[in-house]
Amino acid sequence: MPLNAAKLRAFWQRTSDGLNAAQLWEQFRRETRSGLNLYSAETGRNLREEWSARRGRRRVFAAVAGAMYNRLTPVRRLLLLIAVFILVMPAWEFSTDTVRVSINSTPAALILLVLLVLELADRVGLKRDLEIARDIQRMLLPEKPPTLPGLDIAFATKAANTVAGDYYDAFLRPNITGSRLLLIVADVAGKGIPAGLLMAAVQTGFHTLAADPVPLTELAARLNRSMCERSGGGRHLITAFIAELDPSALSLSWVNAGHNPPILVRSGGAVEHLEEGGLPLGAFAVSRYECGRAELHPGDTLYIYTDGVVEALNESGAEYGEDRLEIEIAALGTIGAAASLSRIFESVDKFAGATPQYDDITCLVLRVALMNVAATADKVQ
């Protein structure tokens, strides 16, 4: 029976997800590098560097095989050993006067197929759980920023894994006389599910504590004490930048808890780095925090980001870096906050190329519109 060309095309479309040969090869390179990074962490060796140096590639194969073997359950290890034993002894046969037995590679192939099915079953179950966790995490994060006269706010994140450890938020603080906008960008040490669980604790704690009308330094201190109870004795630290903005007076106060200093670009082009604060959250329960203050003016723009932006690597192992970020920001001019975010993310992606993203990337942009401050105050009131 002749093959149905339409069915073959549909099958290939479903198999390749519509990617062409170049895109499939690029995806293979990214996944290979990501896999080597994973097994490097598992073995405590820089397998990518060893492979690129073309020295001891046999040892790289052995290290990867050993790490894979150790991850299998005892039953699956036994099955794998049986399959390998059969494969290395092809066409092995023995006979007696009445019985002749021949063993070929077919049983090994069947055993390996069974192993593949079992591993895929685990992967499908894990993927389903991760997708549920991702959906729950998305519900914890704001879908869109608050709309305030005279302010243009945008935020975005790009997770390295299905579940991220970055947290961002922007909301009007409750139980405070007058409008007060709270901003936070936080980065939990680590990646994946552990970081995502701690991120959820940060979100819950921050919203609960923000309802109490205390100064920003006390809010940061309370959040720190809360995270110390959940950080495993300081093993899982959280860097955070917490800011409070009075939209009517455009007065900004902040606490930088060990976070990358945000960049404040004045309308005239001057650049300031917001560093005042203290240690990361979850380090020491007795940590004290300082508060920085600044007056914003029309045309000023604040860029808050996580270290995934500046620590993104390219194929040669170089970092994107703060200098490159400042150059990119300086070139943004007066475009809107959302457009600025897109340009920054595009710049990081272009720099990284085929290098796998190993850390979450998050950025929040707040731009003060080019309008009269008094008019802004009247609209807020």
Secondary structure, DSSP 8 states (H G I E B T S, - for coil): ----HHHHHHHHHHHHTT--HHHHHHHHHHHHHHHHHHHHHHHTS-HHHHHHTTS-HHHHHHHHHHHHHHHS-HHHHHHHHHHHHHHHSTTEEEE-SS-EEEE-SHHHHHHHHHHHHHHHHHHHHHHHHHHHHHHHHHHHS-SS----TTEEEEEEEE-SSSS--EEEEEEE-TTSSS--EEEEEEEESS-HHHHHHHHHHHHHHHHHHHTS---HHHHHHHHHHHHHTTTTTTTS-EEEEEEEEETTTTEEEEEEES----EEE-TTS-EEE---EES-BTS-TT-----EEEE--TT-EEEEE-HHHHT-B-TTS-B--HHHHHHHHHTTTT--HHHHHHHHHHHHHHHHTTS---S-EEEEEEEE-SS-HHHHHHHH-
